[in-house]
Amino acid sequence: MPIPESEAFLAKKPTVPPTFDGVDYNDTPRLKAAQDAIIKEQWVKSMMNRLIRKELSKCYYREGVNHLEKCGKLRERYLETLKDAHIRGYLFEQQNYIPGKDDPAGQDQVSQGLDRQADGIMATVPEKVRKEKGDDRL
């Protein structure tokens, strides 16, 4: 049974999602709330990774030579959470728009942009070289 959250905990809990989607950068309180939510989310992931690592080390110590068999699930979970365990801050997400991450439909736009970029690069390659390589995109 989950533990009920106290009023003090609910008062400190962020009410905004940990993202800059829909945040007006001129609205300072909302911008700071989004920044705090992102930092808190990164700290939660980091601390979760730390707890898993601590349990994994206990398992290694407890199981001894059988740790490869007995601690496999913890090891896999630790390796999965290790990707998000670093506290990166919020400046990169605030200053850069990431199409695939910020909106799911952005992946198509990214692939189209890469195709256009490749076509632009091919335009600078001399025609003689393109014919030798067998590339007739242009």
Solvent accessible surface area in square Angstrom, and as a share of the most:
residue,aa,sasa,rsa
1,M,223,1.00
2,P,118,0.74
3,I,156,0.79
4,P,116,0.73
5,E,87,0.39
6,S,65,0.42
7,E,145,0.65
8,A,70,0.54
9,F,106,0.44
10,L,79,0.39
11,A,87,0.67
12,K,159,0.67
13,K,89,0.38
14,P,63,0.40
15,T,134,0.78
16,V,39,0.22
17,P,88,0.55
18,P,63,0.39
19,T,42,0.24
20,F,22,0.09
21,D,82,0.43
22,G,72,0.69
23,V,20,0.12
24,D,78,0.40
25,Y,105,0.40
26,N,137,0.70
27,D,50,0.26
28,T,78,0.45
29,P,98,0.62
30,R,110,0.40
31,L,20,0.10
32,K,101,0.43
33,A,36,0.28
34,A,1,0.01
35,Q,12,0.05
36,D,79,0.41
37,A,3,0.02
38,I,5,0.03
39,I,46,0.23
40,K,94,0.40
41,E,69,0.31
42,Q,8,0.04
43,W,119,0.42
44,V,90,0.52
45,K,82,0.35
46,S,19,0.13
47,M,63,0.28
48,M,85,0.38
49,N,2,0.01
50,R,126,0.46
51,L,105,0.52
52,I,7,0.03
53,R,112,0.41
54,K,119,0.51
55,E,81,0.36
56,L,15,0.07
57,S,62,0.40
58,K,101,0.43
59,C,5,0.03
60,Y,78,0.30
61,Y,200,0.76
62,R,159,0.58
63,E,46,0.21
64,G,38,0.36
65,V,139,0.80
66,N,71,0.36
67,H,51,0.23
68,L,117,0.58
69,E,143,0.64
70,K,121,0.51
71,C,1,0.01
72,G,17,0.16
73,K,183,0.78
74,L,50,0.25
75,R,65,0.24
76,E,100,0.45
77,R,127,0.46
78,Y,34,0.13
79,L,91,0.45
80,E,105,0.47
81,T,35,0.20
82,L,68,0.34
83,K,138,0.58
84,D,66,0.34
85,A,14,0.11
86,H,120,0.54
87,I,69,0.35
88,R,146,0.53
89,G,23,0.22
90,Y,58,0.22
91,L,103,0.51
92,F,132,0.55
93,E,40,0.18
94,Q,40,0.18
95,Q,132,0.58
96,N,62,0.32
97,Y,141,0.54
98,I,52,0.26
99,P,41,0.26
100,G,21,0.21
101,K,125,0.53
102,D,43,0.22
103,D,41,0.21
104,P,126,0.79
105,A,68,0.53
106,G,0,0.00
107,Q,107,0.48
108,D,92,0.48
109,Q,108,0.48
110,V,53,0.30
111,S,58,0.37
112,Q,99,0.44
113,G,28,0.27
114,L,105,0.52
115,D,89,0.46
116,R,162,0.59
117,Q,108,0.48
118,A,36,0.28
119,D,56,0.29
120,G,40,0.39
121,I,101,0.51
122,M,31,0.14
123,A,64,0.49
124,T,113,0.66
125,V,39,0.22
126,P,83,0.52
127,E,101,0.45
128,K,149,0.63
129,V,56,0.32
130,R,35,0.13
131,K,147,0.62
132,E,125,0.56
133,K,158,0.67
134,G,61,0.58
135,D,37,0.19
136,D,126,0.65
137,R,131,0.48
138,L,114,0.57
